[in-house]
Amino acid sequence: MSGAPAGDRIPVMIPWLGKAEADAAAEAVLSGWVAQGPRVARFEEEFAARVGARHGVAVSSCTTALHLALVACGIGPGDEVIVPSFSFIATANAVRYVGATPVFADVDLETGNLSPETVEPVVTGRTRAVILVHQGGMPADVDAMRTLCIRHELELVEDAACAIGSEYLGKPVGAGSLIAAWSFHPRKLLTTGEGGMLTLDREDWAQRVRRLREHAMDLSAAARHASSGPSFESYLETGFNYRMTDIQAAVGLVQLEKLDAMVERRRQLAARYYELLADIPGVRPVRDPEHGRSNFQSFWVLLDPAQFPGGGRDATLNRLAAAGVSARRGIMASHLEPAYEGTDHVPLPNTERLTRDSLILPLFHALTEAQQEHVVDVLRKPADDAA
């Protein structure tokens, strides 16, 4: 992929991929080692170093990373795990995978993230963990949530699916975290097509999840390959097939080299959106919190339909689509999906406001000034004049 939009339509996102990634993937194919191997091990080391973590464990997706994180934390049937409903549904689903119950908490209206004020009211005697999502790359206040978790003796799992390159208190998101899950889906800054990573502080947890991703074998494929004689593995517990391939890792290593440029470009584009949107009433763009800086994996805006000249969110999406702009609805609210119909939860007013009235605007490295201006011009156009 060249990174250039097809035709005149403006996509919401294009991965920054090119010849270097293609060459790296081809080299992996020609090496003969295409499954989990030396490139995966190198990618784990370099990714962990980039985010300031002690250990990295590459897996097949962020969803599988979240599943393994909860297994490592010992979460199971009868336990409750507090999650934001304002997140991709995989966050809540991972809790169900281990037989536990997801408990929805509301989020802060400014950042879209959980806060101690929204989590504290739903803590019960069965609560065992909190999954703190850095939503859309917007860094959550980890220290504040860690303080709450320590007070209630809860595990803190970070869902950093969107947050590679974001910063918290001047350090990369993930630095010093006990356990964090990451995504390399094409909608993220750093992509391997599909894939994910767990970063961990505890060596015993890292060793266990490395086994669990590979059917819980006590002898890895790399160790068997390096052996000069017969080797016989054992299967220590019920494991999973959650491995990353060396082809994916080869692409990821190239993407890591481009990460700083990716983040810088997205911050430049976000700053320009702020300027262009400043005179439109009823439009509030997401902004960095005091405690960190976003990578702007998603640039979302919250509409106030009473003031916004373009009407409601859905009408605005339709108008953008008609003008050749591929915007998206804002982050979903999992508790409103059929999969969670009937789930008991506290009132979630901020979640429902955000999911009803927000939308994600195009943001990718090749977005031009003219394209940005076109997006904003369509937003500025009153709904009555759209025809």
C-alpha positions as a Python dict, from the first residue, in 0.01 Angstrom:
ca = {
    (1, 'M'): (0, 0, 0),
    (2, 'S'): (141, 334, -100),
    (3, 'G'): (-44, 529, 164),
    (4, 'A'): (-233, 741, -93),
    (5, 'P'): (-615, 753, -85),
    (6, 'A'): (-798, 577, -366),
    (7, 'G'): (-988, 814, -595),
    (8, 'D'): (-1137, 1129, -449),
    (9, 'R'): (-1282, 973, -135),
    (10, 'I'): (-1113, 1065, 192),
    (11, 'P'): (-1073, 755, 413),
    (12, 'V'): (-1087, 772, 790),
    (13, 'M'): (-751, 593, 823),
    (14, 'I'): (-472, 451, 607),
    (15, 'P'): (-188, 247, 757),
    (16, 'W'): (159, 390, 695),
    (17, 'L'): (298, 93, 505),
    (18, 'G'): (544, 78, 217),
    (19, 'K'): (829, -99, 46),
    (20, 'A'): (1034, -143, 364),
    (21, 'E'): (756, -347, 525),
    (22, 'A'): (704, -549, 206),
    (23, 'D'): (1076, -625, 183),
    (24, 'A'): (1091, -729, 550),
    (25, 'A'): (793, -963, 508),
    (26, 'A'): (947, -1113, 192),
    (27, 'E'): (1276, -1168, 374),
    (28, 'A'): (1092, -1358, 647),
    (29, 'V'): (916, -1575, 389),
    (30, 'L'): (1241, -1652, 208),
    (31, 'S'): (1417, -1736, 534),
    (32, 'G'): (1196, -2042, 572),
    (33, 'W'): (1094, -1942, 925),
    (34, 'V'): (746, -1799, 890),
    (35, 'A'): (584, -1906, 1219),
    (36, 'Q'): (677, -1773, 1564),
    (37, 'G'): (1055, -1748, 1568),
    (38, 'P'): (1354, -1515, 1599),
    (39, 'R'): (1183, -1209, 1453),
    (40, 'V'): (903, -1240, 1706),
    (41, 'A'): (1160, -1255, 1988),
    (42, 'R'): (1333, -944, 1855),
    (43, 'F'): (1005, -759, 1811),
    (44, 'E'): (911, -841, 2171),
    (45, 'E'): (1239, -702, 2301),
    (46, 'E'): (1229, -384, 2095),
    (47, 'F'): (862, -313, 2163),
    (48, 'A'): (905, -361, 2538),
    (49, 'A'): (1206, -130, 2534),
    (50, 'R'): (1009, 131, 2338),
    (51, 'V'): (730, 149, 2596),
    (52, 'G'): (955, 108, 2901),
    (53, 'A'): (837, -240, 3003),
    (54, 'R'): (1047, -528, 3138),
    (55, 'H'): (891, -802, 2923),
    (56, 'G'): (703, -827, 2594),
    (57, 'V'): (499, -1125, 2476),
    (58, 'A'): (370, -1111, 2119),
    (59, 'V'): (31, -1266, 2048),
    (60, 'S'): (-227, -1290, 1772),
    (61, 'S'): (-439, -989, 1874),
    (62, 'C'): (-507, -743, 2154),
    (63, 'T'): (-815, -946, 2241),
    (64, 'T'): (-604, -1254, 2308),
    (65, 'A'): (-361, -1035, 2501),
    (66, 'L'): (-644, -917, 2728),
    (67, 'H'): (-758, -1277, 2774),
    (68, 'L'): (-409, -1388, 2877),
    (69, 'A'): (-373, -1085, 3105),
    (70, 'L'): (-682, -1189, 3301),
    (71, 'V'): (-563, -1550, 3316),
    (72, 'A'): (-227, -1429, 3451),
    (73, 'C'): (-410, -1224, 3714),
    (74, 'G'): (-601, -1530, 3828),
    (75, 'I'): (-944, -1394, 3734),
    (76, 'G'): (-1216, -1655, 3697),
    (77, 'P'): (-1579, -1755, 3762),
    (78, 'G'): (-1745, -1562, 4041),
    (79, 'D'): (-1515, -1262, 3999),
    (80, 'E'): (-1614, -917, 3877),
    (81, 'V'): (-1394, -699, 3656),
    (82, 'I'): (-1474, -329, 3614),
    (83, 'V'): (-1455, -213, 3252),
    (84, 'P'): (-1572, 90, 3056),
    (85, 'S'): (-1874, 30, 2838),
    (86, 'F'): (-1726, 309, 2623),
    (87, 'S'): (-1478, 80, 2449),
    (88, 'F'): (-1457, -171, 2169),
    (89, 'I'): (-1655, -475, 2278),
    (90, 'A'): (-1343, -693, 2310),
    (91, 'T'): (-1263, -524, 2642),
    (92, 'A'): (-1578, -664, 2804),
    (93, 'N'): (-1567, -989, 2608),
    (94, 'A'): (-1226, -1080, 2748),
    (95, 'V'): (-1378, -1081, 3096),
    (96, 'R'): (-1641, -1329, 2983),
    (97, 'Y'): (-1371, -1551, 2829),
    (98, 'V'): (-1240, -1632, 3177),
    (99, 'G'): (-1589, -1686, 3318),
    (100, 'A'): (-1595, -1362, 3515),
    (101, 'T'): (-1854, -1084, 3505),
    (102, 'P'): (-1783, -749, 3337),
    (103, 'V'): (-1916, -458, 3541),
    (104, 'F'): (-1964, -136, 3344),
    (105, 'A'): (-1849, 197, 3485),
    (106, 'D'): (-1899, 539, 3333),
    (107, 'V'): (-1618, 747, 3185),
    (108, 'D'): (-1494, 1102, 3206),
    (109, 'L'): (-1670, 1319, 2948),
    (110, 'E'): (-1351, 1502, 2846),
    (111, 'T'): (-1119, 1204, 2786),
    (112, 'G'): (-1354, 908, 2744),
    (113, 'N'): (-1155, 719, 3009),
    (114, 'L'): (-1240, 559, 3341),
    (115, 'S'): (-1156, 763, 3650),
    (116, 'P'): (-1153, 680, 4022),
    (117, 'E'): (-1473, 883, 4054),
    (118, 'T'): (-1654, 657, 3804),
    (119, 'V'): (-1500, 329, 3922),
    (120, 'E'): (-1533, 362, 4300),
    (121, 'P'): (-1917, 341, 4304),
    (122, 'V'): (-1921, -1, 4130),
    (123, 'V'): (-1654, -174, 4342),
    (124, 'T'): (-1805, -467, 4536),
    (125, 'G'): (-1676, -753, 4745),
    (126, 'R'): (-1648, -962, 4426),
    (127, 'T'): (-1442, -710, 4231),
    (128, 'R'): (-1099, -849, 4144),
    (129, 'A'): (-966, -618, 3873),
    (130, 'V'): (-1010, -302, 3667),
    (131, 'I'): (-937, -282, 3295),
    (132, 'L'): (-826, 75, 3229),
    (133, 'V'): (-857, 166, 2860),
    (134, 'H'): (-649, 445, 2706),
    (135, 'Q'): (-936, 524, 2472),
    (136, 'G'): (-847, 631, 2120),
    (137, 'G'): (-488, 684, 2236),
    (138, 'M'): (-593, 933, 2504),
    (139, 'P'): (-382, 852, 2812),
    (140, 'A'): (-580, 761, 3123),
    (141, 'D'): (-467, 869, 3469),
    (142, 'V'): (-287, 547, 3564),
    (143, 'D'): (-147, 661, 3898),
    (144, 'A'): (-488, 769, 4025),
    (145, 'M'): (-642, 437, 3921),
    (146, 'R'): (-349, 242, 4066),
    (147, 'T'): (-404, 415, 4400),
    (148, 'L'): (-769, 307, 4398),
    (149, 'C'): (-676, -50, 4302),
    (150, 'I'): (-419, -76, 4581),
    (151, 'R'): (-674, 49, 4832),
    (152, 'H'): (-925, -216, 4726),
    (153, 'E'): (-664, -489, 4656),
    (154, 'L'): (-751, -507, 4286),
    (155, 'E'): (-541, -597, 3984),
    (156, 'L'): (-498, -319, 3726),
    (157, 'V'): (-487, -427, 3361),
    (158, 'E'): (-426, -158, 3100),
    (159, 'D'): (-597, -187, 2763),
    (160, 'A'): (-348, 11, 2559),
    (161, 'A'): (-479, -113, 2225),
    (162, 'C'): (-473, 236, 2074),
    (163, 'A'): (-198, 395, 2282),
    (164, 'I'): (142, 313, 2130),
    (165, 'G'): (328, 644, 2118),
    (166, 'S'): (104, 818, 2372),
    (167, 'E'): (264, 964, 2686),
    (168, 'Y'): (169, 967, 3052),
    (169, 'L'): (353, 1205, 3287),
    (170, 'G'): (630, 1247, 3033),
    (171, 'K'): (690, 874, 2980),
    (172, 'P'): (548, 629, 2726),
    (173, 'V'): (213, 477, 2814),
    (174, 'G'): (305, 131, 2944),
    (175, 'A'): (618, 239, 3132),
    (176, 'G'): (607, 82, 3477),
    (177, 'S'): (270, -86, 3413),
    (178, 'L'): (213, -423, 3577),
    (179, 'I'): (43, -560, 3265),
    (180, 'A'): (-78, -391, 2946),
    (181, 'A'): (-234, -518, 2622),
    (182, 'W'): (-162, -365, 2280),
    (183, 'S'): (-315, -393, 1932),
    (184, 'F'): (-149, -396, 1590),
    (185, 'H'): (-471, -391, 1388),
    (186, 'P'): (-456, -169, 1075),
    (187, 'R'): (-665, 100, 1248),
    (188, 'K'): (-381, 149, 1497),
    (189, 'L'): (-66, 352, 1435),
    (190, 'L'): (168, 53, 1439),
    (191, 'T'): (28, -240, 1245),
    (192, 'T'): (129, -596, 1164),
    (193, 'G'): (-200, -665, 981),
    (194, 'E'): (-336, -842, 1285),
    (195, 'G'): (-150, -905, 1609),
    (196, 'G'): (-103, -786, 1962),
    (197, 'M'): (138, -770, 2254),
    (198, 'L'): (136, -806, 2629),
    (199, 'T'): (391, -603, 2821),
    (200, 'L'): (454, -711, 3178),
    (201, 'D'): (658, -617, 3481),
    (202, 'R'): (654, -960, 3649),
    (203, 'E'): (888, -1225, 3509),
    (204, 'D'): (680, -1518, 3637),
    (205, 'W'): (371, -1385, 3458),
    (206, 'A'): (571, -1329, 3139),
    (207, 'Q'): (702, -1685, 3144),
    (208, 'R'): (355, -1825, 3199),
    (209, 'V'): (182, -1628, 2923),
    (210, 'R'): (461, -1723, 2681),
    (211, 'R'): (371, -2086, 2747),
    (212, 'L'): (-4, -2026, 2739),
    (213, 'R'): (5, -1862, 2395),
    (214, 'E'): (170, -2181, 2261),
    (215, 'H'): (-64, -2449, 2400),
    (216, 'A'): (112, -2426, 2741),
    (217, 'M'): (412, -2622, 2611),
    (218, 'D'): (714, -2619, 2837),
    (219, 'L'): (946, -2620, 2533),
    (220, 'S'): (905, -2354, 2266),
    (221, 'A'): (931, -2416, 1893),
    (222, 'A'): (1253, -2211, 1888),
    (223, 'A'): (1404, -2427, 2164),
    (224, 'R'): (1308, -2747, 1982),
    (225, 'H'): (1459, -2615, 1660),
    (226, 'A'): (1785, -2527, 1836),
    (227, 'S'): (1817, -2871, 1994),
    (228, 'S'): (2076, -3106, 1840),
    (229, 'G'): (1883, -3415, 1945),
    (230, 'P'): (1530, -3536, 2007),
    (231, 'S'): (1320, -3316, 2235),
    (232, 'F'): (995, -3399, 2408),
    (233, 'E'): (768, -3123, 2531),
    (234, 'S'): (509, -3138, 2805),
    (235, 'Y'): (180, -2949, 2827),
    (236, 'L'): (155, -2800, 3172),
    (237, 'E'): (-204, -2672, 3168),
    (238, 'T'): (-481, -2587, 2925),
    (239, 'G'): (-327, -2342, 2682),
    (240, 'F'): (-418, -2153, 2367),
    (241, 'N'): (-296, -2099, 2012),
    (242, 'Y'): (-231, -1725, 2033),
    (243, 'R'): (101, -1697, 1848),
    (244, 'M'): (230, -1421, 1622),
    (245, 'T'): (416, -1513, 1303),
    (246, 'D'): (766, -1402, 1208),
    (247, 'I'): (617, -1243, 895),
    (248, 'Q'): (403, -1015, 1112),
    (249, 'A'): (692, -941, 1347),
    (250, 'A'): (913, -845, 1052),
    (251, 'V'): (657, -582, 953),
    (252, 'G'): (626, -470, 1315),
    (253, 'L'): (999, -410, 1347),
    (254, 'V'): (992, -174, 1048),
    (255, 'Q'): (685, 0, 1187),
    (256, 'L'): (861, 57, 1520),
    (257, 'E'): (1133, 251, 1338),
    (258, 'K'): (866, 484, 1194),
    (259, 'L'): (668, 527, 1516),
    (260, 'D'): (809, 865, 1621),
    (261, 'A'): (737, 1008, 1275),
    (262, 'M'): (386, 863, 1283),
    (263, 'V'): (306, 1025, 1616),
    (264, 'E'): (456, 1360, 1521),
    (265, 'R'): (259, 1372, 1197),
    (266, 'R'): (-70, 1289, 1370),
    (267, 'R'): (-11, 1557, 1633),
    (268, 'Q'): (53, 1811, 1358),
    (269, 'L'): (-272, 1717, 1185),
    (270, 'A'): (-463, 1729, 1514),
    (271, 'A'): (-329, 2079, 1584),
    (272, 'R'): (-450, 2192, 1243),
    (273, 'Y'): (-794, 2043, 1305),
    (274, 'Y'): (-815, 2252, 1624),
    (275, 'E'): (-752, 2567, 1421),
    (276, 'L'): (-999, 2478, 1148),
    (277, 'L'): (-1276, 2373, 1387),
    (278, 'A'): (-1240, 2665, 1629),
    (279, 'D'): (-1516, 2880, 1477),
    (280, 'I'): (-1782, 2606, 1448),
    (281, 'P'): (-2027, 2620, 1739),
    (282, 'G'): (-2124, 2297, 1908),
    (283, 'V'): (-1809, 2104, 1812),
    (284, 'R'): (-1571, 1997, 2089),
    (285, 'P'): (-1259, 1811, 1973),
    (286, 'V'): (-1087, 1567, 2205),
    (287, 'R'): (-780, 1724, 2369),
    (288, 'D'): (-478, 1614, 2569),
    (289, 'P'): (-533, 1591, 2945),
    (290, 'E'): (-295, 1763, 3185),
    (291, 'H'): (-130, 1433, 3271),
    (292, 'G'): (-33, 1325, 2920),
    (293, 'R'): (-20, 1352, 2543),
    (294, 'S'): (-220, 1150, 2294),
    (295, 'N'): (-91, 983, 1980),
    (296, 'F'): (-428, 1080, 1823),
    (297, 'Q'): (-497, 728, 1706),
    (298, 'S'): (-848, 864, 1664),
    (299, 'F'): (-945, 1229, 1629),
    (300, 'W'): (-1298, 1244, 1760),
    (301, 'V'): (-1528, 1537, 1815),
    (302, 'L'): (-1831, 1566, 2041),
    (303, 'L'): (-2128, 1748, 1894),
    (304, 'D'): (-2383, 1956, 2080),
    (305, 'P'): (-2686, 1916, 1850),
    (306, 'A'): (-2851, 2222, 2004),
    (307, 'Q'): (-2566, 2448, 1888),
    (308, 'F'): (-2404, 2261, 1600),
    (309, 'P'): (-2532, 2395, 1266),
    (310, 'G'): (-2503, 2054, 1101),
    (311, 'G'): (-2760, 1882, 1320),
    (312, 'G'): (-2716, 1546, 1491),
    (313, 'R'): (-2432, 1295, 1466),
    (314, 'D'): (-2598, 1049, 1227),
    (315, 'A'): (-2715, 1324, 991),
    (316, 'T'): (-2361, 1464, 997),
    (317, 'L'): (-2211, 1125, 909),
    (318, 'N'): (-2451, 1094, 617),
    (319, 'R'): (-2363, 1442, 495),
    (320, 'L'): (-1990, 1367, 517),
    (321, 'A'): (-2036, 1041, 330),
    (322, 'A'): (-2228, 1216, 54),
    (323, 'A'): (-1937, 1462, 23),
    (324, 'G'): (-1680, 1183, -11),
    (325, 'V'): (-1559, 1177, 350),
    (326, 'S'): (-1537, 845, 535),
    (327, 'A'): (-1594, 946, 897),
    (328, 'R'): (-1705, 698, 1165),
    (329, 'R'): (-1937, 701, 1462),
    (330, 'G'): (-1762, 756, 1793),
    (331, 'I'): (-1653, 477, 2026),
    (332, 'M'): (-1925, 219, 2085),
    (333, 'A'): (-2108, 163, 2412),
    (334, 'S'): (-2090, -209, 2479),
    (335, 'H'): (-2386, -213, 2716),
    (336, 'L'): (-2612, -102, 2431),
    (337, 'E'): (-2510, -394, 2207),
    (338, 'P'): (-2728, -708, 2183),
    (339, 'A'): (-2448, -919, 2332),
    (340, 'Y'): (-2491, -733, 2663),
    (341, 'E'): (-2865, -675, 2650),
    (342, 'G'): (-3016, -707, 2996),
    (343, 'T'): (-2686, -662, 3177),
    (344, 'D'): (-2730, -479, 3507),
    (345, 'H'): (-2531, -158, 3530),
    (346, 'V'): (-2528, 179, 3700),
    (347, 'P'): (-2643, 483, 3500),
    (348, 'L'): (-2386, 564, 3231),
    (349, 'P'): (-2480, 916, 3116),
    (350, 'N'): (-2137, 1022, 2988),
    (351, 'T'): (-2091, 696, 2799),
    (352, 'E'): (-2429, 731, 2631),
    (353, 'R'): (-2371, 1097, 2547),
    (354, 'L'): (-2033, 1025, 2395),
    (355, 'T'): (-2144, 727, 2191),
    (356, 'R'): (-2456, 911, 2068),
    (357, 'D'): (-2304, 1248, 1978),
    (358, 'S'): (-1940, 1184, 1880),
    (359, 'L'): (-1778, 1099, 1550),
    (360, 'I'): (-1426, 1019, 1432),
    (361, 'L'): (-1278, 1238, 1158),
    (362, 'P'): (-1021, 1126, 899),
    (363, 'L'): (-664, 1132, 1029),
    (364, 'F'): (-373, 961, 854),
    (365, 'H'): (-19, 1051, 755),
    (366, 'A'): (-99, 1136, 391),
    (367, 'L'): (-397, 1361, 474),
    (368, 'T'): (-348, 1688, 286),
    (369, 'E'): (-437, 2040, 392),
    (370, 'A'): (-698, 2055, 116),
    (371, 'Q'): (-857, 1732, 238),
    (372, 'Q'): (-869, 1857, 597),
    (373, 'E'): (-1028, 2180, 480),
    (374, 'H'): (-1287, 1985, 282),
    (375, 'V'): (-1378, 1775, 589),
    (376, 'V'): (-1425, 2087, 801),
    (377, 'D'): (-1615, 2272, 530),
    (378, 'V'): (-1868, 1989, 519),
    (379, 'L'): (-1900, 2000, 898),
    (380, 'R'): (-1952, 2377, 886),
    (381, 'K'): (-2231, 2353, 630),
    (382, 'P'): (-2573, 2380, 800),
    (383, 'A'): (-2790, 2072, 767),
    (384, 'D'): (-3063, 2269, 591),
    (385, 'D'): (-2818, 2361, 314),
    (386, 'A'): (-2677, 2010, 269),
    (387, 'A'): (-2899, 1938, -27),
}
